[in-house]
């Protein structure tokens, strides 16, 4: 069986090139991430490494997911292309078990070779990554790659498991090929969906929607967390990838409705080819779906959350001016008719469930000025009731209602109990709690919000100038301070999307080169029917562009579902903020995928036609 697998690999090497590159790239990335995490773990205690660990962990997780997706898609399409070959092996006496082992042996060979190359590349690339993170200020100067070897072993084993896991479903499909089934089969895909694929795709789709509904009903704030909106799209992407043969056909009909009626033959031919070869169409659309969905979901979630925070800051204050500086006074002298609200940041430690100490952010403010200047989203109680014995909390403190006593520790360690006087909507998580200055020992004023008419602007600026402070209008302050994109988050998204784009390029190139080469007979028939070389190239390129458009539309639909879940969570949390869709980045990655698909179709199709033309001329 090993000899047969190796001969099959040599004969159909193009089928496995993409898988080999995907495994090698995945192992290299996982090795780099693993060595980076090991280097951060070796740093002395007290050194801040949470940001770099989060960035590397996210990139490693996404690279593992996308590599499995690409490898599984490649093997599935390769097995469907080899049904006649597998049918011949069955006629020659091979059992279904032998065919399954053949596919798994091929996967193991590719996984071993790709893992070895990936480990070499990862070991060489890890020091480069470490030097880059230090030069960018993301890690301390002592952050260097050590001589740990366990990340390489872990990456190698993971790469092998990825190849075997990706080929597992394809091997079962190969085992179901009958001796005569493949020989009698037409070129159309009559059953692209198997019961297992229906169950897996439908189950993941239900799981994704069930998770969104469950979180909306219990902890809507979880949908706003970066970890959640990083991995949640993967559920929908996996579901749509498995259900792609079902989803692709109606989208093709919708997109080709007008071209099929406005053109003499090309539109109908493109639609017919794309619909008949539904496995090929789904295999090409799937990586584009992944790329567009990840781009839209990740960037859109971050932008939507930032916009929500800005909206929240804008709507929760009636202030006309905001004063900021390093040495602000406890009270700012303002002219008559103006009210100044001094806000100080502090920390409280709350005793939850009778024994768990939970630190939480709080803001100290004067009760009278807070009631006059602020516009907090209160759902119970009153801001005006705040005093030295009271506290304003959010709905996250669900176990405490208005009038309840909350045991807690102040910033200086003093233990006390404060009475809940009001409960606010949770919002994006920045609302925190509110106490008086007496319950915020040692806290310095972070900003002063001033409610004043336009005629008092000069007086407010003059009062602030005595403390070297800056005075901005509320609109300017919100614009400059919200949103604040975390640098680790931005770089993490760039890294994740870069990895996804690399895998998308590999999957597109491999599938299109393989499928276009296998369509040599079809292209020859078109030439015999009278089609010119340019017409054939135009039709095949149009098929690829149609397929990438289908993938982009499905990716946009996944993005819409993910961002709708976040919008619903914001509504439950009391933030009326719009969804921000990153149309430009999504269009950019769709354009890259479209260009790559066109090139990977034109080159092999043109080569095939030239070869046929040369052969005919010699004859």
Secondary structure, DSSP 8 states (H G I E B T S, - for coil): -HHHHHHHHHHTHHHHHHHHHHHHHHHHHHHHHHHHHHHHHTS-TT---HHHHHHHHHHHHHHHHHHHHHHHHHHHHHHHHTHHHHHHHHHTT--HHHHHHHHHHHHHHHHHHHHHHHHHHHHHHHHHHHHHHHHTTSS-TT----S--HHHHHHHHHHHHHHHHHHHHHHHHHHT--TTHHHH--SS-S----HHHHHHHHHHHHHHHHHHHHHHHH-GGGGGSHHHHHHHHHHHHHHHHHTHHHHHHHHHHHHHHHHHHHSSSHHHHHHHHHHHTHHHHHHHHHHHHHHHHHHHHHHHHHHHHHHHHHHHHHHTB--SEEEE-SS--SS----TT-EEEEEEEEEEEEEETTTEEEEEEEEE--HHHHHHHB---EEEE-GGG--TTEEEEETT-TT--TT-EEEEE-TTS-EEEEEEEEEE--TTTT--EEE-GGGSTT--EEEEEEE--GGGHHHHHHHHHTTT-EEEEHHHHHHHHS----HHHHHHHHHHHHHHHHHHHHHHHHHHHHHHHHTHHHHHHHHHTT--HHHHHHHHHHHHHHHHHHHHHHHHHHHHHHHHHHHHHHHHTT--------HHHHHHHHHHHHHHHHHHHHHHHHHHHHHHHHHHHH-
